[in-house]
Amino acid sequence: MTEVYRGFDQAMLDAQYNLRTLWPDVPDIIAHRENESARVRARIPGRTNISYGERPGQRLDVFPPSNGRNGAPALIYIHGGYWQSSDKNDTTYIAPAFIDAGITFITLNYTLAPAATLSEMVDDCRQAIMWIWHHAEEVGVDRERLYLAGHSAGAHLTAMMLTTEWKDINDESKTRPIRGACALSGLYDMEPIRLCFVNEVLGLKLEDVADNSPLFLEPLMDIPMILSVGDMETDEFKRHQTELHAVWGAKGLAIDEVPAPHCHHYTIVEHFGDPETVLHRAMIDMIRGG
């Protein structure tokens, strides 16, 4: 066996990240996500495809709370897809649980690989957050209560936002435009990503790993953070979370792990959007407590 990473040969490492083959219900879950999101988008009011930048991928949608309240807190959601697929349009199926709780749901796109590098995707998300912060009154949200969540690649991008020196992005911004964050099934160490099949499209170089691995970066915002990973996920996804929790917790971040029982990589998002789960309530409690 030729070791590639932490005792894995190439086939073993690829298997840790080749997720669609692991659970037989994945095609049905993806179809449900797309169909239910389309149904939700057709029935709830919102502003869609707002440009926060000049690139075609720099778009976001805003869905106000069901009670019509202006100046509500907002949850900004970043989709997954290994930085190369998926779309904000397929995330709206979880919006009702948040808008019914009096929270504006904002979902954003970012430029995907291979059209963008990982660093450019991080910059896209920073730009989106700054756009929301500056245009909060226009989209009807409270700029002092912006919260962030993401899944998989979106969880990586969420974590990268906490490593941002926001005053370097915009002189007018506060040091923490985000009040709290939640990362679902995240990827925080880019070295195994560089070494596995995902990198065929992503194109990470060795220097990109240090620049874009939250595990090796400082959390620069003193805000609460929730981490969650499905209990059915692969060992590598569990390792990413365990190590980030340990490292960032040791640096003083208020970081908490919330379980996602009976979940795998494709079911944890719906779990997050289910008002009956501990994970959803933890996010709601963070927002209401802020």
ChimeraX commands (.cxc) that place a marker at each C-alpha (Angstrom):
marker #1 position 0.00,0.00,0.00 radius 0.5
marker #1 position 1.24,3.48,-0.88 radius 0.5
marker #1 position 0.20,5.86,1.85 radius 0.5
marker #1 position -1.20,9.16,0.60 radius 0.5
marker #1 position -2.54,10.73,3.78 radius 0.5
marker #1 position -2.83,9.63,7.43 radius 0.5
marker #1 position -2.70,5.92,6.70 radius 0.5
marker #1 position -4.99,6.09,3.65 radius 0.5
marker #1 position -3.89,4.97,0.21 radius 0.5
marker #1 position -5.43,6.80,-2.76 radius 0.5
marker #1 position -8.49,4.58,-3.06 radius 0.5
marker #1 position -9.16,4.70,0.68 radius 0.5
marker #1 position -8.80,8.48,0.82 radius 0.5
marker #1 position -11.08,8.98,-2.17 radius 0.5
marker #1 position -13.66,6.71,-0.56 radius 0.5
marker #1 position -13.78,8.95,2.52 radius 0.5
marker #1 position -14.91,11.86,0.35 radius 0.5
marker #1 position -16.86,10.11,-2.45 radius 0.5
marker #1 position -20.14,10.44,-0.60 radius 0.5
marker #1 position -22.89,9.94,-3.16 radius 0.5
marker #1 position -22.15,6.22,-3.36 radius 0.5
marker #1 position -22.36,5.59,0.38 radius 0.5
marker #1 position -26.10,5.84,1.09 radius 0.5
marker #1 position -28.80,4.41,-1.20 radius 0.5
marker #1 position -31.27,7.21,-0.46 radius 0.5
marker #1 position -29.02,9.99,-1.82 radius 0.5
marker #1 position -30.75,10.33,-5.26 radius 0.5
marker #1 position -34.15,10.61,-3.58 radius 0.5
marker #1 position -32.85,13.17,-1.08 radius 0.5
marker #1 position -31.35,15.33,-3.83 radius 0.5
marker #1 position -34.59,15.16,-5.84 radius 0.5
marker #1 position -36.61,16.09,-2.74 radius 0.5
marker #1 position -34.27,19.00,-1.99 radius 0.5
marker #1 position -34.65,20.39,-5.51 radius 0.5
marker #1 position -38.40,19.80,-5.82 radius 0.5
marker #1 position -39.29,21.08,-2.36 radius 0.5
marker #1 position -37.08,24.15,-2.81 radius 0.5
marker #1 position -38.88,24.97,-6.06 radius 0.5
marker #1 position -42.24,24.53,-4.35 radius 0.5
marker #1 position -41.23,26.76,-1.43 radius 0.5
marker #1 position -39.82,29.42,-3.74 radius 0.5
marker #1 position -43.11,29.50,-5.62 radius 0.5
marker #1 position -45.21,30.11,-2.51 radius 0.5
marker #1 position -43.20,32.43,-0.26 radius 0.5
marker #1 position -42.45,36.07,-1.10 radius 0.5
marker #1 position -38.88,37.15,-1.55 radius 0.5
marker #1 position -36.35,39.07,-3.59 radius 0.5
marker #1 position -34.29,36.76,-5.76 radius 0.5
marker #1 position -31.08,36.99,-7.76 radius 0.5
marker #1 position -29.89,40.21,-6.17 radius 0.5
marker #1 position -26.41,41.07,-7.43 radius 0.5
marker #1 position -23.79,41.59,-4.73 radius 0.5
marker #1 position -20.95,41.74,-7.27 radius 0.5
marker #1 position -20.24,41.80,-10.98 radius 0.5
marker #1 position -19.69,38.07,-11.59 radius 0.5
marker #1 position -22.71,36.02,-12.74 radius 0.5
marker #1 position -22.32,33.74,-9.72 radius 0.5
marker #1 position -22.46,36.61,-7.24 radius 0.5
marker #1 position -26.16,36.50,-6.47 radius 0.5
marker #1 position -28.29,36.14,-3.36 radius 0.5
marker #1 position -31.94,35.70,-2.41 radius 0.5
marker #1 position -33.76,37.27,0.54 radius 0.5
marker #1 position -36.89,35.73,2.06 radius 0.5
marker #1 position -38.45,37.88,4.83 radius 0.5
marker #1 position -40.09,36.42,7.93 radius 0.5
marker #1 position -43.64,35.16,7.68 radius 0.5
marker #1 position -44.84,37.84,10.09 radius 0.5
marker #1 position -43.67,40.53,7.65 radius 0.5
marker #1 position -41.50,42.14,10.30 radius 0.5
marker #1 position -39.03,44.71,9.06 radius 0.5
marker #1 position -35.60,44.83,10.70 radius 0.5
marker #1 position -35.59,41.13,11.60 radius 0.5
marker #1 position -32.45,39.13,12.33 radius 0.5
marker #1 position -31.11,37.25,9.32 radius 0.5
marker #1 position -29.66,33.82,8.72 radius 0.5
marker #1 position -27.26,33.85,5.75 radius 0.5
marker #1 position -26.89,30.35,4.30 radius 0.5
marker #1 position -24.00,29.08,2.12 radius 0.5
marker #1 position -24.64,25.92,0.08 radius 0.5
marker #1 position -22.28,22.98,-0.31 radius 0.5
marker #1 position -21.29,20.97,-3.37 radius 0.5
marker #1 position -17.51,20.52,-3.05 radius 0.5
marker #1 position -17.02,24.11,-4.26 radius 0.5
marker #1 position -17.98,23.01,-7.81 radius 0.5
marker #1 position -21.72,22.26,-7.88 radius 0.5
marker #1 position -25.13,23.03,-6.37 radius 0.5
marker #1 position -26.94,26.34,-6.17 radius 0.5
marker #1 position -28.76,28.65,-3.77 radius 0.5
marker #1 position -32.05,27.75,-5.50 radius 0.5
marker #1 position -31.85,24.26,-3.99 radius 0.5
marker #1 position -31.49,25.46,-0.38 radius 0.5
marker #1 position -34.87,27.13,0.05 radius 0.5
marker #1 position -36.53,23.96,1.32 radius 0.5
marker #1 position -35.22,24.77,4.82 radius 0.5
marker #1 position -36.32,28.42,4.71 radius 0.5
marker #1 position -39.84,27.96,6.18 radius 0.5
marker #1 position -38.58,26.85,9.58 radius 0.5
marker #1 position -36.59,30.07,9.91 radius 0.5
marker #1 position -38.99,32.57,8.37 radius 0.5
marker #1 position -41.81,31.13,10.50 radius 0.5
marker #1 position -39.60,31.84,13.53 radius 0.5
marker #1 position -39.36,35.52,12.59 radius 0.5
marker #1 position -35.94,35.28,10.90 radius 0.5
marker #1 position -35.09,36.48,7.39 radius 0.5
marker #1 position -33.53,33.68,5.35 radius 0.5
marker #1 position -30.80,34.75,2.92 radius 0.5
marker #1 position -29.17,32.22,0.62 radius 0.5
marker #1 position -26.23,33.05,-1.60 radius 0.5
marker #1 position -24.28,31.76,-4.56 radius 0.5
marker #1 position -20.55,32.10,-5.08 radius 0.5
marker #1 position -18.46,31.51,-8.19 radius 0.5
marker #1 position -17.73,27.78,-8.49 radius 0.5
marker #1 position -14.65,25.86,-9.59 radius 0.5
marker #1 position -13.10,25.71,-12.09 radius 0.5
marker #1 position -14.19,29.27,-12.91 radius 0.5
marker #1 position -12.90,30.46,-9.53 radius 0.5
marker #1 position -10.16,29.47,-7.13 radius 0.5
marker #1 position -10.97,28.61,-3.54 radius 0.5
marker #1 position -9.53,31.94,-2.39 radius 0.5
marker #1 position -11.82,33.73,-4.84 radius 0.5
marker #1 position -14.83,31.85,-3.44 radius 0.5
marker #1 position -13.85,32.98,0.05 radius 0.5
marker #1 position -13.65,36.54,-1.25 radius 0.5
marker #1 position -17.09,36.15,-2.87 radius 0.5
marker #1 position -18.62,35.21,0.48 radius 0.5
marker #1 position -16.90,38.10,2.22 radius 0.5
marker #1 position -18.23,40.43,-0.45 radius 0.5
marker #1 position -21.76,39.03,-0.03 radius 0.5
marker #1 position -21.69,39.55,3.72 radius 0.5
marker #1 position -20.43,43.11,3.30 radius 0.5
marker #1 position -23.17,43.77,0.74 radius 0.5
marker #1 position -25.83,42.53,3.17 radius 0.5
marker #1 position -24.32,44.56,6.01 radius 0.5
marker #1 position -24.31,47.75,3.93 radius 0.5
marker #1 position -27.77,47.13,2.41 radius 0.5
marker #1 position -29.46,45.80,5.55 radius 0.5
marker #1 position -32.13,48.48,5.61 radius 0.5
marker #1 position -32.86,47.95,1.93 radius 0.5
marker #1 position -33.49,44.22,2.39 radius 0.5
marker #1 position -35.29,44.69,5.71 radius 0.5
marker #1 position -32.85,43.11,8.16 radius 0.5
marker #1 position -31.06,44.21,11.31 radius 0.5
marker #1 position -27.40,44.64,10.41 radius 0.5
marker #1 position -26.50,44.08,14.08 radius 0.5
marker #1 position -28.03,40.59,13.98 radius 0.5
marker #1 position -26.61,38.77,10.98 radius 0.5
marker #1 position -25.95,35.06,11.49 radius 0.5
marker #1 position -24.21,32.62,9.18 radius 0.5
marker #1 position -24.62,28.92,8.41 radius 0.5
marker #1 position -23.30,26.59,5.74 radius 0.5
marker #1 position -23.10,22.94,4.78 radius 0.5
marker #1 position -20.05,20.94,3.61 radius 0.5
marker #1 position -18.09,23.30,1.33 radius 0.5
marker #1 position -20.43,26.00,2.63 radius 0.5
marker #1 position -19.40,25.11,6.18 radius 0.5
marker #1 position -15.77,25.57,5.13 radius 0.5
marker #1 position -16.63,28.99,3.73 radius 0.5
marker #1 position -18.56,29.79,6.91 radius 0.5
marker #1 position -15.51,28.97,9.02 radius 0.5
marker #1 position -13.30,31.05,6.73 radius 0.5
marker #1 position -15.50,34.06,7.45 radius 0.5
marker #1 position -14.49,33.78,11.11 radius 0.5
marker #1 position -10.82,34.03,10.09 radius 0.5
marker #1 position -11.45,37.32,8.27 radius 0.5
marker #1 position -10.00,40.66,9.31 radius 0.5
marker #1 position -13.11,42.59,8.32 radius 0.5
marker #1 position -11.56,46.04,8.61 radius 0.5
marker #1 position -9.23,45.01,5.80 radius 0.5
marker #1 position -12.25,44.20,3.66 radius 0.5
marker #1 position -14.08,47.46,4.28 radius 0.5
marker #1 position -13.03,50.39,6.46 radius 0.5
marker #1 position -16.61,51.08,7.49 radius 0.5
marker #1 position -17.34,47.57,8.70 radius 0.5
marker #1 position -17.20,46.37,12.26 radius 0.5
marker #1 position -14.72,43.77,13.39 radius 0.5
marker #1 position -17.59,41.28,13.54 radius 0.5
marker #1 position -20.40,41.84,11.05 radius 0.5
marker #1 position -21.59,38.33,11.92 radius 0.5
marker #1 position -23.02,37.66,15.39 radius 0.5
marker #1 position -22.88,33.85,15.30 radius 0.5
marker #1 position -22.28,30.91,12.99 radius 0.5
marker #1 position -23.16,27.27,12.40 radius 0.5
marker #1 position -21.13,24.86,10.27 radius 0.5
marker #1 position -22.67,21.55,9.15 radius 0.5
marker #1 position -20.52,18.62,7.99 radius 0.5
marker #1 position -17.64,20.94,7.31 radius 0.5
marker #1 position -14.21,20.59,5.72 radius 0.5
marker #1 position -11.58,22.49,7.67 radius 0.5
marker #1 position -8.30,20.86,6.60 radius 0.5
marker #1 position -7.65,21.30,2.90 radius 0.5
marker #1 position -4.68,18.93,2.65 radius 0.5
marker #1 position -6.74,15.75,2.13 radius 0.5
marker #1 position -8.89,17.68,-0.34 radius 0.5
marker #1 position -5.77,18.59,-2.31 radius 0.5
marker #1 position -4.76,14.93,-2.34 radius 0.5
marker #1 position -8.10,13.34,-3.28 radius 0.5
marker #1 position -10.28,13.27,-6.39 radius 0.5
marker #1 position -12.09,16.50,-5.46 radius 0.5
marker #1 position -8.98,18.44,-6.45 radius 0.5
marker #1 position -9.31,17.41,-10.09 radius 0.5
marker #1 position -11.75,20.32,-10.46 radius 0.5
marker #1 position -10.82,22.45,-7.46 radius 0.5
marker #1 position -7.14,22.75,-8.40 radius 0.5
marker #1 position -5.66,23.41,-4.96 radius 0.5
marker #1 position -1.92,23.93,-4.75 radius 0.5
marker #1 position 0.17,23.33,-1.65 radius 0.5
marker #1 position 0.21,27.03,-0.75 radius 0.5
marker #1 position -3.58,27.15,-1.00 radius 0.5
marker #1 position -3.90,24.66,1.84 radius 0.5
marker #1 position -2.35,26.97,4.44 radius 0.5
marker #1 position -4.34,29.97,3.22 radius 0.5
marker #1 position -7.72,28.21,3.18 radius 0.5
marker #1 position -7.68,25.68,6.02 radius 0.5
marker #1 position -9.61,27.05,9.02 radius 0.5
marker #1 position -7.88,24.41,11.15 radius 0.5
marker #1 position -4.56,26.19,10.65 radius 0.5
marker #1 position -5.90,29.76,10.91 radius 0.5
marker #1 position -6.87,31.99,13.81 radius 0.5
marker #1 position -10.53,32.69,14.58 radius 0.5
marker #1 position -10.60,36.49,14.54 radius 0.5
marker #1 position -14.21,37.04,15.59 radius 0.5
marker #1 position -15.26,36.41,19.17 radius 0.5
marker #1 position -18.68,34.98,18.35 radius 0.5
marker #1 position -20.49,31.75,19.23 radius 0.5
marker #1 position -20.18,28.89,16.75 radius 0.5
marker #1 position -22.09,25.62,16.40 radius 0.5
marker #1 position -20.54,22.59,14.74 radius 0.5
marker #1 position -22.53,19.54,13.71 radius 0.5
marker #1 position -21.74,16.41,11.72 radius 0.5
marker #1 position -24.05,13.48,11.00 radius 0.5
marker #1 position -23.39,10.42,13.11 radius 0.5
marker #1 position -23.46,8.28,9.93 radius 0.5
marker #1 position -20.75,10.28,8.14 radius 0.5
marker #1 position -17.25,9.07,7.27 radius 0.5
marker #1 position -14.36,9.14,9.70 radius 0.5
marker #1 position -12.69,11.96,7.82 radius 0.5
marker #1 position -15.70,14.28,8.10 radius 0.5
marker #1 position -15.90,13.53,11.81 radius 0.5
marker #1 position -12.16,14.22,12.15 radius 0.5
marker #1 position -12.48,17.63,10.52 radius 0.5
marker #1 position -15.05,18.65,13.13 radius 0.5
marker #1 position -13.29,17.08,16.11 radius 0.5
marker #1 position -10.01,18.81,15.31 radius 0.5
marker #1 position -11.53,22.23,14.61 radius 0.5
marker #1 position -13.54,22.04,17.82 radius 0.5
marker #1 position -10.41,21.21,19.80 radius 0.5
marker #1 position -8.13,23.78,18.17 radius 0.5
marker #1 position -10.51,26.74,18.07 radius 0.5
marker #1 position -11.93,25.90,21.48 radius 0.5
marker #1 position -8.39,25.98,22.91 radius 0.5
marker #1 position -8.00,29.46,21.39 radius 0.5
marker #1 position -10.99,30.69,23.37 radius 0.5
marker #1 position -13.77,30.58,20.80 radius 0.5
marker #1 position -17.22,29.78,22.18 radius 0.5
marker #1 position -17.58,26.73,19.96 radius 0.5
marker #1 position -20.07,23.96,20.64 radius 0.5
marker #1 position -20.74,20.58,19.03 radius 0.5
marker #1 position -24.40,19.70,18.59 radius 0.5
marker #1 position -25.25,16.11,17.60 radius 0.5
marker #1 position -27.15,15.16,14.44 radius 0.5
marker #1 position -28.40,11.63,15.23 radius 0.5
marker #1 position -29.37,9.26,12.42 radius 0.5
marker #1 position -28.02,11.74,9.85 radius 0.5
marker #1 position -25.58,11.37,7.00 radius 0.5
marker #1 position -24.06,14.04,4.77 radius 0.5
marker #1 position -27.19,14.55,2.70 radius 0.5
marker #1 position -29.79,14.44,5.46 radius 0.5
marker #1 position -28.19,16.81,7.99 radius 0.5
marker #1 position -29.41,19.94,6.17 radius 0.5
marker #1 position -33.06,18.95,6.39 radius 0.5
marker #1 position -32.37,18.00,10.02 radius 0.5
marker #1 position -31.04,21.55,10.53 radius 0.5
marker #1 position -34.26,22.92,9.05 radius 0.5
marker #1 position -36.54,20.78,11.23 radius 0.5
marker #1 position -38.03,22.76,14.17 radius 0.5
marker #1 position -38.25,19.55,16.21 radius 0.5
marker #1 position -34.49,18.91,16.32 radius 0.5
marker #1 position -31.96,19.99,18.92 radius 0.5
marker #1 position -29.73,21.33,16.13 radius 0.5
marker #1 position -32.41,23.65,14.76 radius 0.5
marker #1 position -33.36,24.86,18.23 radius 0.5
marker #1 position -29.70,25.57,19.00 radius 0.5
marker #1 position -29.53,27.85,15.95 radius 0.5
marker #1 position -32.79,29.58,16.87 radius 0.5
marker #1 position -31.64,30.04,20.46 radius 0.5
marker #1 position -28.38,31.59,19.25 radius 0.5
marker #1 position -30.25,34.08,17.08 radius 0.5
marker #1 position -32.85,34.95,19.67 radius 0.5
marker #1 position -30.20,35.23,22.36 radius 0.5
marker #1 position -28.18,37.65,20.24 radius 0.5
marker link #1:1,2 radius 0.2
marker link #1:2,3 radius 0.2
marker link #1:3,4 radius 0.2
marker link #1:4,5 radius 0.2
marker link #1:5,6 radius 0.2
marker link #1:6,7 radius 0.2
marker link #1:7,8 radius 0.2
marker link #1:8,9 radius 0.2
marker link #1:9,10 radius 0.2
marker link #1:10,11 radius 0.2
marker link #1:11,12 radius 0.2
marker link #1:12,13 radius 0.2
marker link #1:13,14 radius 0.2
marker link #1:14,15 radius 0.2
marker link #1:15,16 radius 0.2
marker link #1:16,17 radius 0.2
marker link #1:17,18 radius 0.2
marker link #1:18,19 radius 0.2
marker link #1:19,20 radius 0.2
marker link #1:20,21 radius 0.2
marker link #1:21,22 radius 0.2
marker link #1:22,23 radius 0.2
marker link #1:23,24 radius 0.2
marker link #1:24,25 radius 0.2
marker link #1:25,26 radius 0.2
marker link #1:26,27 radius 0.2
marker link #1:27,28 radius 0.2
marker link #1:28,29 radius 0.2
marker link #1:29,30 radius 0.2
marker link #1:30,31 radius 0.2
marker link #1:31,32 radius 0.2
marker link #1:32,33 radius 0.2
marker link #1:33,34 radius 0.2
marker link #1:34,35 radius 0.2
marker link #1:35,36 radius 0.2
marker link #1:36,37 radius 0.2
marker link #1:37,38 radius 0.2
marker link #1:38,39 radius 0.2
marker link #1:39,40 radius 0.2
marker link #1:40,41 radius 0.2
marker link #1:41,42 radius 0.2
marker link #1:42,43 radius 0.2
marker link #1:43,44 radius 0.2
marker link #1:44,45 radius 0.2
marker link #1:45,46 radius 0.2
marker link #1:46,47 radius 0.2
marker link #1:47,48 radius 0.2
marker link #1:48,49 radius 0.2
marker link #1:49,50 radius 0.2
marker link #1:50,51 radius 0.2
marker link #1:51,52 radius 0.2
marker link #1:52,53 radius 0.2
marker link #1:53,54 radius 0.2
marker link #1:54,55 radius 0.2
marker link #1:55,56 radius 0.2
marker link #1:56,57 radius 0.2
marker link #1:57,58 radius 0.2
marker link #1:58,59 radius 0.2
marker link #1:59,60 radius 0.2
marker link #1:60,61 radius 0.2
marker link #1:61,62 radius 0.2
marker link #1:62,63 radius 0.2
marker link #1:63,64 radius 0.2
marker link #1:64,65 radius 0.2
marker link #1:65,66 radius 0.2
marker link #1:66,67 radius 0.2
marker link #1:67,68 radius 0.2
marker link #1:68,69 radius 0.2
marker link #1:69,70 radius 0.2
marker link #1:70,71 radius 0.2
marker link #1:71,72 radius 0.2
marker link #1:72,73 radius 0.2
marker link #1:73,74 radius 0.2
marker link #1:74,75 radius 0.2
marker link #1:75,76 radius 0.2
marker link #1:76,77 radius 0.2
marker link #1:77,78 radius 0.2
marker link #1:78,79 radius 0.2
marker link #1:79,80 radius 0.2
marker link #1:80,81 radius 0.2
marker link #1:81,82 radius 0.2
marker link #1:82,83 radius 0.2
marker link #1:83,84 radius 0.2
marker link #1:84,85 radius 0.2
marker link #1:85,86 radius 0.2
marker link #1:86,87 radius 0.2
marker link #1:87,88 radius 0.2
marker link #1:88,89 radius 0.2
marker link #1:89,90 radius 0.2
marker link #1:90,91 radius 0.2
marker link #1:91,92 radius 0.2
marker link #1:92,93 radius 0.2
marker link #1:93,94 radius 0.2
marker link #1:94,95 radius 0.2
marker link #1:95,96 radius 0.2
marker link #1:96,97 radius 0.2
marker link #1:97,98 radius 0.2
marker link #1:98,99 radius 0.2
marker link #1:99,100 radius 0.2
marker link #1:100,101 radius 0.2
marker link #1:101,102 radius 0.2
marker link #1:102,103 radius 0.2
marker link #1:103,104 radius 0.2
marker link #1:104,105 radius 0.2
marker link #1:105,106 radius 0.2
marker link #1:106,107 radius 0.2
marker link #1:107,108 radius 0.2
marker link #1:108,109 radius 0.2
marker link #1:109,110 radius 0.2
marker link #1:110,111 radius 0.2
marker link #1:111,112 radius 0.2
marker link #1:112,113 radius 0.2
marker link #1:113,114 radius 0.2
marker link #1:114,115 radius 0.2
marker link #1:115,116 radius 0.2
marker link #1:116,117 radius 0.2
marker link #1:117,118 radius 0.2
marker link #1:118,119 radius 0.2
marker link #1:119,120 radius 0.2
marker link #1:120,121 radius 0.2
marker link #1:121,122 radius 0.2
marker link #1:122,123 radius 0.2
marker link #1:123,124 radius 0.2
marker link #1:124,125 radius 0.2
marker link #1:125,126 radius 0.2
marker link #1:126,127 radius 0.2
marker link #1:127,128 radius 0.2
marker link #1:128,129 radius 0.2
marker link #1:129,130 radius 0.2
marker link #1:130,131 radius 0.2
marker link #1:131,132 radius 0.2
marker link #1:132,133 radius 0.2
marker link #1:133,134 radius 0.2
marker link #1:134,135 radius 0.2
marker link #1:135,136 radius 0.2
marker link #1:136,137 radius 0.2
marker link #1:137,138 radius 0.2
marker link #1:138,139 radius 0.2
marker link #1:139,140 radius 0.2
marker link #1:140,141 radius 0.2
marker link #1:141,142 radius 0.2
marker link #1:142,143 radius 0.2
marker link #1:143,144 radius 0.2
marker link #1:144,145 radius 0.2
marker link #1:145,146 radius 0.2
marker link #1:146,147 radius 0.2
marker link #1:147,148 radius 0.2
marker link #1:148,149 radius 0.2
marker link #1:149,150 radius 0.2
marker link #1:150,151 radius 0.2
marker link #1:151,152 radius 0.2
marker link #1:152,153 radius 0.2
marker link #1:153,154 radius 0.2
marker link #1:154,155 radius 0.2
marker link #1:155,156 radius 0.2
marker link #1:156,157 radius 0.2
marker link #1:157,158 radius 0.2
marker link #1:158,159 radius 0.2
marker link #1:159,160 radius 0.2
marker link #1:160,161 radius 0.2
marker link #1:161,162 radius 0.2
marker link #1:162,163 radius 0.2
marker link #1:163,164 radius 0.2
marker link #1:164,165 radius 0.2
marker link #1:165,166 radius 0.2
marker link #1:166,167 radius 0.2
marker link #1:167,168 radius 0.2
marker link #1:168,169 radius 0.2
marker link #1:169,170 radius 0.2
marker link #1:170,171 radius 0.2
marker link #1:171,172 radius 0.2
marker link #1:172,173 radius 0.2
marker link #1:173,174 radius 0.2
marker link #1:174,175 radius 0.2
marker link #1:175,176 radius 0.2
marker link #1:176,177 radius 0.2
marker link #1:177,178 radius 0.2
marker link #1:178,179 radius 0.2
marker link #1:179,180 radius 0.2
marker link #1:180,181 radius 0.2
marker link #1:181,182 radius 0.2
marker link #1:182,183 radius 0.2
marker link #1:183,184 radius 0.2
marker link #1:184,185 radius 0.2
marker link #1:185,186 radius 0.2
marker link #1:186,187 radius 0.2
marker link #1:187,188 radius 0.2
marker link #1:188,189 radius 0.2
marker link #1:189,190 radius 0.2
marker link #1:190,191 radius 0.2
marker link #1:191,192 radius 0.2
marker link #1:192,193 radius 0.2
marker link #1:193,194 radius 0.2
marker link #1:194,195 radius 0.2
marker link #1:195,196 radius 0.2
marker link #1:196,197 radius 0.2
marker link #1:197,198 radius 0.2
marker link #1:198,199 radius 0.2
marker link #1:199,200 radius 0.2
marker link #1:200,201 radius 0.2
marker link #1:201,202 radius 0.2
marker link #1:202,203 radius 0.2
marker link #1:203,204 radius 0.2
marker link #1:204,205 radius 0.2
marker link #1:205,206 radius 0.2
marker link #1:206,207 radius 0.2
marker link #1:207,208 radius 0.2
marker link #1:208,209 radius 0.2
marker link #1:209,210 radius 0.2
marker link #1:210,211 radius 0.2
marker link #1:211,212 radius 0.2
marker link #1:212,213 radius 0.2
marker link #1:213,214 radius 0.2
marker link #1:214,215 radius 0.2
marker link #1:215,216 radius 0.2
marker link #1:216,217 radius 0.2
marker link #1:217,218 radius 0.2
marker link #1:218,219 radius 0.2
marker link #1:219,220 radius 0.2
marker link #1:220,221 radius 0.2
marker link #1:221,222 radius 0.2
marker link #1:222,223 radius 0.2
marker link #1:223,224 radius 0.2
marker link #1:224,225 radius 0.2
marker link #1:225,226 radius 0.2
marker link #1:226,227 radius 0.2
marker link #1:227,228 radius 0.2
marker link #1:228,229 radius 0.2
marker link #1:229,230 radius 0.2
marker link #1:230,231 radius 0.2
marker link #1:231,232 radius 0.2
marker link #1:232,233 radius 0.2
marker link #1:233,234 radius 0.2
marker link #1:234,235 radius 0.2
marker link #1:235,236 radius 0.2
marker link #1:236,237 radius 0.2
marker link #1:237,238 radius 0.2
marker link #1:238,239 radius 0.2
marker link #1:239,240 radius 0.2
marker link #1:240,241 radius 0.2
marker link #1:241,242 radius 0.2
marker link #1:242,243 radius 0.2
marker link #1:243,244 radius 0.2
marker link #1:244,245 radius 0.2
marker link #1:245,246 radius 0.2
marker link #1:246,247 radius 0.2
marker link #1:247,248 radius 0.2
marker link #1:248,249 radius 0.2
marker link #1:249,250 radius 0.2
marker link #1:250,251 radius 0.2
marker link #1:251,252 radius 0.2
marker link #1:252,253 radius 0.2
marker link #1:253,254 radius 0.2
marker link #1:254,255 radius 0.2
marker link #1:255,256 radius 0.2
marker link #1:256,257 radius 0.2
marker link #1:257,258 radius 0.2
marker link #1:258,259 radius 0.2
marker link #1:259,260 radius 0.2
marker link #1:260,261 radius 0.2
marker link #1:261,262 radius 0.2
marker link #1:262,263 radius 0.2
marker link #1:263,264 radius 0.2
marker link #1:264,265 radius 0.2
marker link #1:265,266 radius 0.2
marker link #1:266,267 radius 0.2
marker link #1:267,268 radius 0.2
marker link #1:268,269 radius 0.2
marker link #1:269,270 radius 0.2
marker link #1:270,271 radius 0.2
marker link #1:271,272 radius 0.2
marker link #1:272,273 radius 0.2
marker link #1:273,274 radius 0.2
marker link #1:274,275 radius 0.2
marker link #1:275,276 radius 0.2
marker link #1:276,277 radius 0.2
marker link #1:277,278 radius 0.2
marker link #1:278,279 radius 0.2
marker link #1:279,280 radius 0.2
marker link #1:280,281 radius 0.2
marker link #1:281,282 radius 0.2
marker link #1:282,283 radius 0.2
marker link #1:283,284 radius 0.2
marker link #1:284,285 radius 0.2
marker link #1:285,286 radius 0.2
marker link #1:286,287 radius 0.2
marker link #1:287,288 radius 0.2
marker link #1:288,289 radius 0.2
marker link #1:289,290 radius 0.2
view
